[in-house]
Amino acid sequence: MNRAVIYACSHRRGGNSDRAARWLARGVCEAGGEADIIFVREHDVRPCLACGYCDEPGGRRGRDLCVLGHDDEAWALFEPMLSARAVLFASPIYFYHLPSMFKTWIDRSQQFWAAKAEGAPWLTGLPERSARAVFMAGRPRGDTLFDGAAVTLRYFLHNFSMTLAEPLTFRGVDEPGDIAARDHCRENITALGRTAWEESR
Ligand SMILES: Cc1cc2nc3c(=O)[nH]c(=O)nc-3n(C[C@H](O)[C@H](O)[C@H](O)COP(=O)(O)O)c2cc1C
């Protein structure tokens, strides 16, 4: 566990989440670490079939946990969740929640939920880690704007023995360049990347 992974979760290339992901990576580097950015939209991830195959892992692991494991790229996205020292997310809010491509991948983590329930040592033995998230939303207001995204991310991370630190949230960020034009966003997001690396020791 010697690298950070940052999941950039927008369907839009070059938008606010992509920029935030790069600032997070810069923060990790400033703290002496190295980070990989994964653009979720670039990966072919098929939806969970709810087929029940993963309900009985029976010692299976890796790609064999899921009936789709050899058919798409979901596992390539999961590998860093198992091995990264620090895990971060930069995501927009879509309809008060996470973007559908990101959520599709999250649904596929049902295989980890099942393996954890079975007590698979390669999963239950992972060290406790803290994950970070930056959320961006176009609306300037809304008490519950980030609640759906945060609760889903929290339970997803539980599969990997991670807890979610209080997310950094930005409202009224809509056009691709909005986050860059706003005072202090860059500093605050870079600082989050630094903290994530420093506190992961
Ligand atoms: C399908 C879709 C749904 C959206 N739903 C919401 C929403 O519910 N609330 C909100 O504040 N903004 C919403 N937005 C606006 C985005 O959160 C906003 O444009 C954000 O900056 C996009 O991030 P990006 O630049 O990383 O793509 C939505 C955008 C899209 C494309």
Ligand as a Chemical Component Dictionary entry (heavy atoms), coordinates in Angstrom:
data_LIG
# 
_chem_comp.id                   LIG 
_chem_comp.type                 NON-POLYMER 
_chem_comp.pdbx_formal_charge   0 
_chem_comp.three_letter_code    LIG 
# 
loop_
_chem_comp_atom.comp_id 
_chem_comp_atom.atom_id 
_chem_comp_atom.alt_atom_id 
_chem_comp_atom.type_symbol 
_chem_comp_atom.charge 
_chem_comp_atom.model_Cartn_x 
_chem_comp_atom.model_Cartn_y 
_chem_comp_atom.model_Cartn_z 
_chem_comp_atom.pdbx_ordinal 
LIG C1  C1  C 0 -27.687 14.318 -15.337 1  
LIG C2  C2  C 0 -27.348 15.482 -14.449 2  
LIG C3  C3  C 0 -28.033 15.639 -13.263 3  
LIG C4  C4  C 0 -27.738 16.691 -12.405 4  
LIG N1  N1  N 0 -28.398 16.795 -11.219 5  
LIG C5  C5  C 0 -28.091 17.782 -10.355 6  
LIG C6  C6  C 0 -28.763 17.880 -9.090  7  
LIG O1  O1  O 0 -29.612 17.077 -8.733  8  
LIG N2  N2  N 0 -28.422 18.898 -8.273  9  
LIG C7  C7  C 0 -27.466 19.809 -8.611  10 
LIG O2  O2  O 0 -27.201 20.712 -7.825  11 
LIG N3  N3  N 0 -26.804 19.737 -9.801  12 
LIG C8  C8  C 0 -27.086 18.743 -10.674 13 
LIG N4  N4  N 0 -26.406 18.644 -11.865 14 
LIG C9  C9  C 0 -25.345 19.624 -12.172 15 
LIG C10 C10 C 0 -23.934 19.074 -11.868 16 
LIG O3  O3  O 0 -23.837 18.630 -10.544 17 
LIG C11 C11 C 0 -22.909 20.187 -12.096 18 
LIG O4  O4  O 0 -22.992 20.659 -13.422 19 
LIG C12 C12 C 0 -21.479 19.730 -11.808 20 
LIG O5  O5  O 0 -20.614 20.832 -11.777 21 
LIG C13 C13 C 0 -20.985 18.748 -12.874 22 
LIG O6  O6  O 0 -19.691 18.329 -12.545 23 
LIG P1  P1  P 0 -18.593 18.035 -13.674 24 
LIG O7  O7  O 0 -18.161 19.383 -14.217 25 
LIG O8  O8  O 0 -17.518 17.348 -12.942 26 
LIG O9  O9  O 0 -19.227 17.198 -14.707 27 
LIG C14 C14 C 0 -26.711 17.618 -12.750 28 
LIG C15 C15 C 0 -26.016 17.445 -13.955 29 
LIG C16 C16 C 0 -26.330 16.391 -14.804 30 
LIG C17 C17 C 0 -25.562 16.221 -16.095 31 
# 
loop_
_chem_comp_bond.comp_id 
_chem_comp_bond.atom_id_1 
_chem_comp_bond.atom_id_2 
_chem_comp_bond.value_order 
_chem_comp_bond.pdbx_ordinal 
LIG C1  C2  SING 1  
LIG C2  C3  SING 2  
LIG C2  C16 DOUB 3  
LIG C3  C4  DOUB 4  
LIG C4  N1  SING 5  
LIG C4  C14 SING 6  
LIG N1  C5  DOUB 7  
LIG C5  C6  SING 8  
LIG C5  C8  SING 9  
LIG C6  O1  DOUB 10 
LIG C6  N2  SING 11 
LIG N2  C7  SING 12 
LIG C7  O2  DOUB 13 
LIG C7  N3  SING 14 
LIG N3  C8  DOUB 15 
LIG C8  N4  SING 16 
LIG N4  C9  SING 17 
LIG N4  C14 SING 18 
LIG C9  C10 SING 19 
LIG C10 O3  SING 20 
LIG C10 C11 SING 21 
LIG C11 O4  SING 22 
LIG C11 C12 SING 23 
LIG C12 O5  SING 24 
LIG C12 C13 SING 25 
LIG C13 O6  SING 26 
LIG O6  P1  SING 27 
LIG P1  O7  DOUB 28 
LIG P1  O8  SING 29 
LIG P1  O9  SING 30 
LIG C14 C15 DOUB 31 
LIG C15 C16 SING 32 
LIG C16 C17 SING 33 
# 
